[in-house]
């Protein structure tokens, strides 16, 4: 009896979906493919270490479908230099609805219709390693696109933006 119970538990554990499973839309490869198709990225960029870095998965366009919020690495010391949103459709395919330039970009979802972007702000004497502060900008879905709000000054960068 005990062996049967143990076997049943092991079998159920093997059949359970992985806790880290993400929709295909939320994988770097699918996002990069969409960015190449939209003319925002090339295979040469990806081969030179530029490509999707951070991915935040969840609805940010208010339609209940999974969207992919992402950053694109520069391939060099500038960190992530672009960010955007791949809107998920009912068929699981995506469409690039936002693609913007930035510098050392960090991202965090706020709710089903908005997300926040964090970027360093350098004073005139700041070294590239050490910004004096950060600017956090909320992007809100309007029904047809995203509108940037007024940037808020932050003294430090919360880890949630860069993990």
C-alpha positions in Angstrom: 0.0 0.0 0.0 2.8 2.4 1.0 4.7 1.6 -2.3 1.5 2.3 -4.3 1.0 5.6 -2.6 4.6 6.6 -3.2 4.4 5.6 -6.8 1.2 7.6 -7.3 2.8 10.7 -5.8 5.9 10.4 -8.0 3.7 9.9 -11.0 1.5 13.0 -10.3 4.6 15.1 -9.6 6.0 14.1 -13.0 2.8 14.9 -14.8 2.3 18.3 -13.1 3.2 21.3 -15.2 6.4 23.1 -14.4 5.9 26.2 -12.1 8.0 28.3 -14.5 6.0 27.3 -17.6 5.3 30.4 -19.7 3.2 30.9 -22.8 5.2 30.7 -26.0 4.6 34.4 -26.6 6.7 35.1 -23.5 9.9 33.5 -24.7 12.8 35.5 -25.9 12.9 33.5 -29.2 9.3 34.3 -30.1 9.7 38.0 -29.1 12.9 38.3 -31.2 11.1 36.7 -34.2 8.3 39.2 -34.0 10.8 42.1 -33.6 12.7 40.8 -36.7 9.4 40.6 -38.6 8.5 44.2 -37.6 11.9 45.5 -38.7 13.1 46.4 -35.1 15.8 43.8 -34.8 18.0 41.8 -37.2 19.6 38.3 -36.9 23.0 40.1 -37.0 22.0 42.1 -33.9 21.1 38.9 -32.1 24.4 37.2 -33.2 26.2 40.2 -31.7 24.6 39.7 -28.3 21.8 42.2 -28.7 18.5 40.5 -28.1 15.6 40.1 -25.7 16.8 40.3 -22.1 14.0 40.8 -19.5 10.5 39.4 -20.1 7.5 40.2 -18.0 4.5 38.1 -18.9 0.9 39.2 -18.2 -1.9 41.4 -19.5 -1.0 45.1 -19.9 -3.5 45.9 -22.7 -6.6 45.3 -20.6 -8.1 42.5 -22.8 -7.4 39.6 -20.5 -4.9 38.0 -22.9 -1.3 37.4 -22.0 1.1 40.1 -23.3 4.9 40.1 -23.3 6.6 43.2 -21.9 10.3 43.0 -22.7 13.7 44.8 -22.9 16.3 44.4 -25.6 20.0 44.3 -24.6 22.4 46.6 -26.4 25.0 43.8 -26.7 27.5 46.1 -24.9 27.9 48.1 -21.8 24.8 50.3 -22.3 22.6 47.6 -20.8 19.1 47.3 -22.2 18.5 50.1 -24.7 15.0 49.3 -26.0 11.7 48.1 -24.4 8.3 47.2 -25.8 5.1 45.2 -25.6 4.1 42.3 -27.7 0.3 42.1 -27.5 -1.0 38.6 -27.3 -3.9 37.5 -29.4 -6.5 34.8 -29.0 -4.5 32.6 -31.3 -1.3 33.0 -29.2 0.4 35.1 -31.9 1.8 38.5 -31.0 1.9 41.9 -32.5 4.4 44.6 -31.5 2.3 47.5 -30.1 5.1 49.5 -28.5 8.8 49.7 -29.2 10.8 52.5 -27.6 14.5 53.5 -27.1 15.9 53.8 -23.6 19.2 53.4 -21.6 19.8 50.8 -19.0 16.0 50.1 -19.0 14.3 48.2 -16.2 10.6 47.1 -16.3 7.8 46.1 -13.9 4.1 45.4 -14.6 1.8 47.6 -12.6 -1.6 46.2 -13.5 -3.7 44.9 -16.4 -3.5 48.2 -18.3 -0.1 49.6 -17.3 3.6 49.1 -16.6 6.5 51.1 -15.3 9.9 51.8 -16.9 12.9 52.8 -14.8 16.0 54.4 -16.2 19.0 56.0 -14.6 19.4 59.8 -14.4 22.9 61.1 -14.4 24.1 64.4 -13.0 26.9 66.2 -14.8 29.6 64.7 -12.7 28.2 61.1 -12.4 30.2 58.2 -13.7 28.3 55.7 -15.9 28.3 53.2 -13.1 26.7 55.4 -10.6 23.7 57.6 -11.4 22.5 60.1 -8.9 18.9 59.0 -9.2 16.4 57.2 -11.4 13.3 58.2 -13.3 10.2 56.0 -13.2 7.6 56.4 -16.0 4.3 54.7 -16.1 2.9 53.7 -19.5 -0.9 53.2 -19.6 -2.9 51.5 -22.3 -5.5 53.8 -23.9 -7.3 51.3 -26.0 -5.2 51.9 -29.1 -1.7 52.4 -27.8 0.3 53.4 -24.7 0.6 56.8 -23.2 3.6 57.8 -21.1 2.9 59.5 -17.8 5.1 62.1 -16.1 8.4 60.7 -14.9 8.9 60.4 -11.1 12.3 60.8 -9.4 13.5 57.8 -7.4 16.6 57.8 -5.3 17.4 54.1 -5.9 16.4 51.3 -8.3 14.0 48.7 -6.8 15.3 45.2 -7.6 11.9 44.2 -9.2 12.8 46.4 -12.3 16.0 44.5 -13.1 15.4 40.8 -12.1 
